[in-house]
Amino acid sequence: MVNNDIVPELTKQGFDKYIKEGLVLVDFFAEWCMPCVMMGPIVDELAEKFKGRIKVGKINLEENSDLAQKYDVSSIPNFVLFKNGEVVEQLIGVHEIEDFEEIFKKFM
């Protein structure tokens, strides 16, 4: 289940504006995807830990298939890191929080 207080669920409307400035991690997920559910607490922790430095958002794949297609998301969970609106990194599958921290360091 998505905790919108910590990590907002994004839609096509407003997506470009959300990723436009700074570092933004977007979690492409589906509610029926067990690995996605497993990653939820890690994504929430990343949002809390990097608050003010990196924005984090979630995209429901089933409700936003056009965005998934635009960013070549065919497997989930899929994490796309944007810097000033451009894709700079992508992680697919289940990962430890340290994997994200290492990637963030490269772009901060």
Secondary structure, 3 states (H helix, E strand, C coil): CCCCCCCCEECCCCHHHHHCCCEEEEEEECCCCHHHHHHHHHHHHHHHHCCCCEEEEEEECCCCHHHHHHCCCCCCCEEEEEECCEEEEEEECCCCHHHHHHHHHHHC
